[in-house]
Amino acid sequence: MGTGWWQALIRAVQEQSGYDCPHILDCGADPGYALFAASQGQKLIVLEAPSPVLESVNEVYERLGGHVFSMRPPSFDLISTLSGV
């Protein structure tokens, strides 16, 4: 799917809800994808990469006012909440 798809989805959610929600794009271990996402305006990402790579990508994000998480933060499971499971 990719950065453009993700940003379009988030934009639609924000327009429908009227809420400017924070969103984090998971880039896996791919620094190229992380840097492309930065060039597309993505501010928050997860990048699970070796330390020197993570530090280099983080420098780019810091200059752009963003942040790189080194591991996925906790999330909620909306599906089980809605289904009562």
Secondary structure, 3 states (H helix, E strand, C coil): CCHHHHHHHHHHHHHHHCCCCCCCEECCCCHHHHHHHHHCCCCEEECCCCHHHHHHHHHHHHHCCCEEECCCCCCCCHHHHHHCC
